[in-house]
Amino acid sequence: MSCTIRSVNDLAQLPDDQLLGCLKALRAAIHREKQAHSAALRAHRIPAGSPFAFESFDWSPRGAQRWDIAQVEPQTPVEELLVRAGARDALKRLHIFCLEDLSAITERELLDEQAIGVKTVARLRETLVRANLDFLQDPEAEFKTASKRA
């Protein structure tokens, strides 16, 4: 089944597991079209100053896809994270939709979720580090550490 993407609304209607694959393919298609437009301008096949236009994109889903996790940044969506679907659902319930949102929560808050365990938190911590982020510091943990030192 293929679909034609003509607007942001068309993208918004895609299921979450197909959105990332579509965006990746859309980015590649736009890049190819920009190259073709530039080549046509240089070869004088189109008038100088002709604006670049990209009005629609035909896309055929290939199932759920993930981008290279090494390329994480603060805006990386949770759908791209290599964690179980139940953990991703728990993150969404906590209103965590990207890594930057994840950095605004403590590890303790994550561990309070039944679907998120110690291994998942460790994997999320590693991912945050790759994006130069960290979990929010737990004020209670800092107080306990300071109390032990005294």
Residue pairs with C-beta under 8 A, 6 or more apart in sequence:
1 60
1 61
2 58
2 59
2 60
2 61
3 10
3 14
3 58
3 59
3 60
3 61
4 10
4 56
4 57
4 58
4 59
5 11
5 22
5 26
5 56
5 57
5 58
5 59
6 55
6 56
6 57
11 19
11 22
11 23
11 26
14 22
14 61
16 79
17 63
17 64
17 79
18 61
18 63
18 64
19 79
20 65
20 66
20 67
20 77
20 79
20 80
21 61
21 62
21 63
21 64
21 65
22 59
22 61
24 65
24 67
25 57
25 59
26 57
26 59
29 54
29 57
30 54
30 57
33 52
33 54
34 52
37 46
37 50
37 52
40 46
41 48
41 50
66 79
66 80
66 82
67 80
69 80
69 81
69 82
69 127
69 130
70 130
72 80
72 99
72 127
72 130
72 131
73 99
73 131
74 98
74 99
74 100
74 103
74 131
74 132
74 133
75 98
75 99
75 100
76 98
76 99
76 127
76 131
77 97
77 98
78 88
78 91
78 92
78 96
78 97
78 98
78 99
78 101
78 102
79 88
81 88
81 91
81 99
81 123
81 124
81 127
82 123
82 127
83 91
83 120
83 123
83 124
84 115
84 120
86 115
87 115
87 116
87 120
89 115
90 113
90 114
90 115
90 116
91 97
91 102
91 116
93 113
94 105
94 109
94 110
94 113
95 101
96 102
96 105
99 127
99 128
99 131
99 133
100 133
102 124
102 128
102 133
102 135
103 128
103 133
103 134
103 135
103 136
104 136
105 135
105 136
106 135
106 136
106 137
106 138
106 141
107 121
107 125
107 135
107 138
108 138
108 140
108 141
110 116
110 120
110 121
110 124
110 135
111 117
111 118
111 121
124 135
125 134
125 135
128 134
128 135
